[in-house]
Amino acid sequence: MQSLRIENLLDIRKSISFSLFQKFKFPWEVLSEIKNYIVDLGNSLSQSEFIKKGDDIWISKSANVSGNCFIKGPAIIDSNSEIRFGSFIRGSVIVGKNCVVGNSTELKNCILFDNVQTPHFNYVGDSILGFRSHIGAGVVLSNVKSDKSDVSIRIDDKKIQTNLRKFGAILADFVEIGCNSVLNPGSIIGRNSTVYPLTMVRGVLEENKIMKNGNIIVDKI
């Protein structure tokens, strides 16, 4: 359990949402609080740095937002981020500084830390992506089990109950997910770990590891 604590996965200083994470031990506990937190935080943001648009949408004046994307509030887009053509932000989303949200990428109830890239044909639901994490084209972070039961986390042949019906994945800082991989509900990828393309992930991948096809796990050298 110690390895799953927030401080062992995420540098919360690398997100405008740092004060939310200070309230909890484990990152998945944050997911049910994102919506209300955005509204409170948004109303405190400087009008000299952010523009409020629509219902509870705050966009940094330095962000580059395509006129052909869709953003539903509540949402915050932090400075120097790029929201590209055809992206779909469904609400309860925080996009950090210097992020990329790309073509046909869908975000829902999630937090992207600074310098995160979700650039091509991605689904990110009920998830947290740590500093400088990157998901390749076609990566899906699945957030609901097929039987619609609560999501649990598998680690060391044990199950941790989250009491969440919707929970996608936690990507720690500096994580790399290869193209067309699928992360099943409740997946957690540790700091500086890599998942090869076309890989199906379930459970916890510890820090500084590589997961190859066939769920072969080796140390990062």
Secondary structure in CASP SS format (residue, H / E / C, confidence):
PFRMAT SS
TARGET T0000
AUTHOR 0000-0000-0000
METHOD secondary structure of the structure
MODEL  1
M C 1.00
Q H 1.00
S H 1.00
L H 1.00
R C 1.00
I H 1.00
E H 1.00
N H 1.00
L C 1.00
L C 1.00
D C 1.00
I H 1.00
R H 1.00
K H 1.00
S C 1.00
I C 1.00
S C 1.00
F H 1.00
S H 1.00
L H 1.00
F H 1.00
Q C 1.00
K C 1.00
F C 1.00
K C 1.00
F C 1.00
P H 1.00
W H 1.00
E H 1.00
V H 1.00
L H 1.00
S H 1.00
E H 1.00
I H 1.00
K H 1.00
N H 1.00
Y H 1.00
I H 1.00
V H 1.00
D H 1.00
L H 1.00
G H 1.00
N C 1.00
S C 1.00
L C 1.00
S C 1.00
Q C 1.00
S C 1.00
E C 1.00
F E 1.00
I E 1.00
K E 1.00
K E 1.00
G C 1.00
D C 1.00
D C 1.00
I E 1.00
W E 1.00
I E 1.00
S E 1.00
K C 1.00
S C 1.00
A C 1.00
N E 1.00
V E 1.00
S C 1.00
G C 1.00
N C 1.00
C C 1.00
F E 1.00
I E 1.00
K C 1.00
G C 1.00
P C 1.00
A E 1.00
I E 1.00
I E 1.00
D C 1.00
S C 1.00
N C 1.00
S C 1.00
E E 1.00
I E 1.00
R C 1.00
F C 1.00
G C 1.00
S C 1.00
F E 1.00
I E 1.00
R C 1.00
G C 1.00
S C 1.00
V E 1.00
I E 1.00
V E 1.00
G C 1.00
K C 1.00
N C 1.00
C C 1.00
V E 1.00
V E 1.00
G E 1.00
N E 1.00
S C 1.00
T C 1.00
E E 1.00
L E 1.00
K E 1.00
N C 1.00
C E 1.00
I E 1.00
L E 1.00
F C 1.00
D C 1.00
N C 1.00
V C 1.00
Q E 1.00
T E 1.00
P E 1.00
H E 1.00
F C 1.00
N C 1.00
Y E 1.00
V E 1.00
G E 1.00
D C 1.00
S C 1.00
I E 1.00
L E 1.00
G C 1.00
F C 1.00
R C 1.00
S C 1.00
H E 1.00
I E 1.00
G C 1.00
A C 1.00
G C 1.00
V C 1.00
V E 1.00
L E 1.00
S C 1.00
N C 1.00
V E 1.00
K C 1.00
S C 1.00
D C 1.00
K C 1.00
S C 1.00
D C 1.00
V E 1.00
S E 1.00
I E 1.00
R E 1.00
I E 1.00
D C 1.00
D C 1.00
K E 1.00
K E 1.00
I E 1.00
Q E 1.00
T E 1.00
N E 1.00
L E 1.00
R C 1.00
K E 1.00
F C 1.00
G C 1.00
A E 1.00
I E 1.00
L E 1.00
A C 1.00
D C 1.00
F C 1.00
V C 1.00
E E 1.00
I E 1.00
G C 1.00
C C 1.00
N C 1.00
S C 1.00
V E 1.00
L E 1.00
N C 1.00
P C 1.00
G C 1.00
S E 1.00
I E 1.00
I E 1.00
G C 1.00
R C 1.00
N C 1.00
S C 1.00
T E 1.00
V E 1.00
Y C 1.00
P C 1.00
L C 1.00
T C 1.00
M E 1.00
V E 1.00
R C 1.00
G C 1.00
V E 1.00
L E 1.00
E C 1.00
E C 1.00
N C 1.00
K E 1.00
I E 1.00
M E 1.00
K E 1.00
N C 1.00
G C 1.00
N C 1.00
I E 1.00
I E 1.00
V E 1.00
D E 1.00
K C 1.00
I C 1.00
END
